[in-house]
Amino acid sequence: MWSFANSYSGNVVLNRYICPTTLNTMISKYSILAAILLIVLSCTRDSTPLPDTSDCMTENITYSEHIESILSASCALSGCHLSGDNSPRLDGFVRAQNAADTPSFIGSIRHEGGFTAMPFPAGTARLELCDILTIEAWIAAGSPQ
């Protein structure tokens, strides 16, 4: 079926017939061009630089040399994970080692979904990335004292 269309160029009216299949082809070509343009424009480089973790301690990590100071400063505080205030207690090597054996421990300090974010309350800034990487390395090494 043919349809009639008017195009205006200045004061002159040009009459032409447009075949519906031609019109559909034109629309398809413009749709593809628009999609390609959208993809190209939306693929931008993230301007947020990745944090530098080159200075993070991730080898030969022990509780007494590395982990105890992180937990004492951020977790094993009065009102938090110290002397029975909240579970698990993180004061002392054995308690920290037992907590590290649970999936919720690392999930909580990473602020992963499905875990209570630590430090608490929710919305509190998480541990520094280097501290998290150090704790992960300690757990991966078997949580040595």
C-alpha positions in Angstrom: 0.0 0.0 0.0 1.2 3.5 -0.8 0.7 6.6 1.3 0.8 10.2 0.4 3.1 12.7 2.1 3.6 16.4 1.7 7.1 18.0 2.1 7.5 21.7 2.4 10.5 23.4 0.9 10.1 27.2 1.1 6.8 28.1 -0.5 6.8 25.2 -2.9 4.9 22.1 -2.0 6.5 18.9 -3.3 4.2 15.9 -3.5 5.8 12.5 -3.4 4.7 9.0 -2.6 6.5 6.9 0.0 6.3 3.2 -0.1 5.7 1.8 3.4 8.5 -0.7 3.1 10.9 2.1 2.3 9.7 4.1 5.3 10.2 1.0 7.5 13.7 0.6 6.1 14.5 4.2 6.8 13.2 3.9 10.4 15.2 0.8 11.0 18.4 2.4 9.7 17.9 5.4 12.0 17.1 3.2 14.9 20.3 1.2 14.5 22.3 4.5 14.1 20.7 5.9 17.2 21.5 2.7 19.2 25.1 2.7 18.0 25.4 6.4 19.0 23.9 5.7 22.4 26.3 2.9 23.0 29.3 4.9 22.0 28.3 7.9 24.1 27.5 5.8 27.1 30.8 4.0 27.1 32.9 6.5 29.0 35.9 5.8 31.2 35.2 5.9 34.9 37.0 8.9 36.2 37.3 7.5 39.7 40.8 6.1 40.1 41.2 2.8 41.8 42.7 3.0 45.2 46.4 2.4 45.5 46.9 -0.8 47.4 50.6 -1.3 46.7 51.5 -0.4 50.3 49.0 -2.8 51.8 50.4 -5.6 54.0 49.3 -8.9 52.5 52.2 -11.2 53.1 53.4 -12.9 56.3 50.5 -11.4 58.2 50.1 -12.4 61.9 47.6 -11.5 64.5 50.1 -10.1 66.9 51.9 -7.9 64.4 49.1 -6.7 62.1 45.5 -7.8 63.0 45.4 -7.0 66.7 46.0 -3.3 66.1 43.3 -3.1 63.4 40.7 -4.9 65.5 41.7 -3.0 68.7 41.3 0.4 66.9 38.1 -0.4 65.0 36.2 -3.3 66.5 37.2 -4.4 70.0 36.0 -1.2 71.6 33.8 -0.6 74.5 30.2 -0.9 73.3 31.3 -2.9 70.3 33.1 -6.3 70.2 34.8 -6.1 73.6 34.2 -8.1 76.7 30.7 -9.4 75.9 29.2 -6.2 74.6 28.4 -7.6 71.2 29.0 -11.0 69.6 31.5 -12.0 68.4 34.0 -10.8 70.8 37.2 -9.7 69.0 39.5 -9.1 72.0 42.3 -11.6 71.9 43.7 -14.0 69.4 41.5 -17.0 69.9 38.3 -15.0 69.8 39.4 -13.2 66.6 40.5 -16.4 65.0 37.1 -18.0 65.8 35.3 -15.1 64.3 37.5 -15.1 61.2 36.3 -18.7 60.6 32.8 -17.5 60.0 31.5 -16.3 56.6 29.8 -13.3 58.2 33.1 -11.9 59.5 34.6 -10.9 56.2 31.2 -10.2 54.7 30.5 -7.7 57.5 33.8 -5.8 57.2 33.4 -5.6 53.4 29.9 -4.3 53.8 28.5 -7.0 51.5 24.8 -7.5 51.1 23.2 -10.0 53.5 25.6 -9.2 56.3 25.4 -6.6 59.1 27.9 -3.9 58.0 30.7 -3.4 60.4 31.7 -1.0 61.9 28.1 -0.5 63.0 25.7 1.3 62.7 24.9 1.0 59.0 26.2 4.0 57.0 29.4 4.2 59.1 32.5 4.2 56.9 33.9 0.8 56.5 37.5 -0.1 57.4 40.3 1.2 55.1 40.8 -1.0 52.1 44.3 -1.9 53.2 43.0 -3.1 56.5 40.4 -5.2 54.8 43.1 -6.7 52.5 45.3 -7.4 55.4 42.6 -9.2 57.3 41.7 -11.2 54.2 45.4 -12.2 53.7 45.5 -13.2 57.4 42.4 -15.4 57.0 43.8 -16.9 53.7 47.0 -17.8 55.5 45.1 -19.7 58.2 44.8 -16.9 60.8 48.3 -17.3 62.3 49.1 -15.8 65.7 
